[in-house]
């Protein structure tokens, strides 16, 4: 019981901290009329702090991992709105499924083939520069 | 029947949502069947209950919207996995960028073209545009496109379920040589569901899928106002 509590308290605290940071970045984005939404602004700020070494990732890890692991729970509620759109789905449902299905296949095939090509090119380039550097050192 | 007149019903709906979600997770941990995947099982069961009980959506969402509110802090939480995986970005910056760009362009482009080809009404078409990125980003981007947050959330879920069911088949059909391509494909096309699948394939696939998913979400939110101007 106390072990569970030892895990629970820091997680809850870190989730509250992330929520506070989100409120702050959202308020800031609104106040300055930022074209970038508050969430992405806050994400960029947090990532900069981490990369600069001013913030230790371990201080937010549990909270962040909990939020990401349970994210599905947070977006089930808007999905229930389908009950409001029943007539729409009766008339457009099949076409919608076709668009999503075909679209997803396009994204899969296209992204995979592009990344496969680019990855091979990038690896070859990296090997080439490594060899050149090696030669420069040895000669 | 409005939400203010039914404070207990609204609270019960919030608790019910958490209970159905917990139940789906428990079931999926025991039986790894697609129908028990929380992404599919939880919304289907919940919609069934809400319909059967005749609860209007405004009553349902009155308290359940606090769950939805948590998507905001979740956006910030993505900073941790990006930071953890910075070595992968540093080693393959061009490959990761190519995956993100291809994923965003194809995700929005295919939705736009197909919605036109199938003559879908504008409200549906706009809500479809961000469907291939992770929910917190998709729901932000849909505001810029003039779509509906609720419809976008639904399309994101359907995309995830579709990707989960077809991902392996597509991988078997495509002649891919790199683990990078397999991961990027799953992360770009079907966000969290694809990333979960990629983790089953291997560690590198999982990392690349997670990075591609997150960076594609950020990229889409940033370019959505511009794209909205073009695509109208």
Interface residues (C-beta under 8 A of the other chain):
Chain A: X15 X18 X19 X21 X22 X23 X25 X26 X35 X36 X37 X38 X39 X40 X42 X43 X46 X47 X50 X51 X57 X60 X61 X63 X64 X65 X67 X68 X71 X72 X73 X74 X75 X76 X77 X78 X79 X80 X81 X82 X83 X84 X85 X88 X92 X95 X96 X97 X98 X99 X100 X101 X102 X103 X104 X105 X106 X107 X108 X109 X110 X111 X112 X113 X114 X115 X116 X118 X119 X120 X121 X122
Chain B: X17 X18 X20 X21 X38 X39 X42 X43 X46 X47 X50 X51 X57 X60 X61 X64 X65 X67 X68 X69 X70 X71 X72 X73 X74 X75 X76 X77 X78 X79 X80 X81 X82 X83 X84 X86 X92 X94 X95 X98 X99 X102 X103 X106 X107 X110 X111 X114 X115 X118 X119 X120 X121 X124 X128 X131 X132 X134 X135 X136 X137 X139 X140 X143 X149 X150 X151 X153 X154 X155 X156 X157 X158 X159 X162 X163 X166 X167 X170 X174 X176 X177 X178 X180 X181 X182 X184 X185 X186 X188 X189 X190 X192 X212 X218 X221 X222 X225
